[in-house]
Structure formats: structure tokens, C-alpha cells
Amino acid sequence: MNSVSSLEGSNVEPPRQNGELVFREPWEARAFGLAVALAETEALSWDFFRKNLIVEVAARERSLKDSGEAWSYYESWLVALESSVIDGAIVKKSSIVDRCVSYAARPHGHDH
């Protein structure tokens, strides 16, 4: 794994404040940790994920360029992670869809 430091100085560097990673929502930290854990266990190639992240960030920036709408770095991270695990045959897309439907059906406050 090349590590998260391989993203530093690029257009896909994670948001930081005073040198520390910044997560606005708990799901952002979980998505971040999941990608790092998959790469550390070599279930996912960090370079493969990084390339997907670069493509997703560029696409998101292009799509929102003229709208002035803000974009979420970690939404791009999540899309890149999802495409990486599907393309890498780690998880089937149908499993992700089924899990999303299941979580969406849970009562408010039971989202962890």
C-alpha cells in the first residue's frame, strides 16, 4: 500500500485542519477507515482506489463547476470506494444495494 500520504499535494488530498483529518459526519470517518483497512489487508489495491478517487473527484468538480454548488470530498471518496470494491470483485453491486435498502429502512437514530 502506498498509504494516505500518497494523496497529499494532489487534488484528491483529504480535508485537513491544523494537519489533522477532518470528518463532518461519522459516515465519512467510517468510509475513510474502510478504504484504508481494505488496502492495509491487501484486499484492495491502494493505487487502484486512488485512481478511481482521482477520476471521481475530477468528474464531480466538472459536473458542479458552473452550478456553484458545493461538493463533498467524502461523497466522492465513497463513490470511488464503491466502484473499487465492485470492480475489484470484493463485493457484488447487488449486495451493496441490498444493504443500502436495509439501512434506509431502519428507524431514525439507529444508523450505526
N, C-alpha and C positions, 0 to 999 in steps of 0.2 A: 504494500500500500504506500502511496506517496504522501498521504495524510492531508488533513485540512489545510496545512500550511501551503500546500501546492495551489490553493485558491487565492492566497494573499497577493495583492497587487494586480489582480485581474478584475475584469468586470463582473465576476461571479463571487467576489470575496464576501463572506458572511458579514452582516451588520455588527459593528462593534462600538462600544462606548468605553473610553478610557482603557482600551486594549482588551476588554472583555467582550465575549459574545453576548449579543442582546436578543432576547426572545420576548415578544409581546404577549404571546399566548402559550399555554402549556403544550399544545399540539406541535408548536414549532420546535421546541426542545426535543420532543419525542421523535419527530421526523428526522431531525439532525442526528440524534443519537442512534437511531435505527440505521441510517446510512453508514455512519462511522463503524458501528458494530458489525454490520454485514461486510464491510471492507476489511476490518481487522481480522475477521474469521475467514476471510478469503472466499466467502460465499458470493461476493460481488466485487468485480474489478473496480478499484477506485478510479482508474483512468477512464473506464467505460462510463461510470456515473458522471464524472467530471465533464466529459464530452457532451453527455445528454444535458447536463445542467447549463453548459455554455450555450447550447442550441436553444434551450427553453428560455433562458434569460434574454437572449437576442430576439427571439420571437415575441416575447412579452413586451419588450421595450418597443419593438416595431409596431405592434398592434395598439399600443397605448400612446405612442409618440404624439399624435396630433390631438388626442382627446383631452390631454392634461390630467387624465385620471391617474391616481397613484397606483402603484403595483406593489405587491407583497413579495419580497425576496423568498420567503419560505413557501409561498404558494408555488413559485417556480421550482424550488427545491423538491417539494412534494410531487409535482408532475414529473420531474426528472427521475426521482426515486421510483415512482410507479412504473414509468416506461422502462427503467433499467431492470427492475425485478421481473417484469413481464418479458422483455426482450431477452433477458439472460436466463429465462426458463426457471426462475426461482419460485415464482408464484404465477398461477393462471389468472388471467384477467377476470374470469368468472368468479373466482374466489374473492378477489378484491371487491367486485360489485356486490356480491352476496354479503360480505362483511360490512360494507357501507350501508346497505339497506338495513341490516340488523342493528347497527349503531344508530341510524337515523330514527328507528322505531323505539329506541329507549326513552324513558321519561327524562324530562329536563333535570339536570343535576346529577345524572348517572352516566356521564360521558367519559369516565376514566377507565 
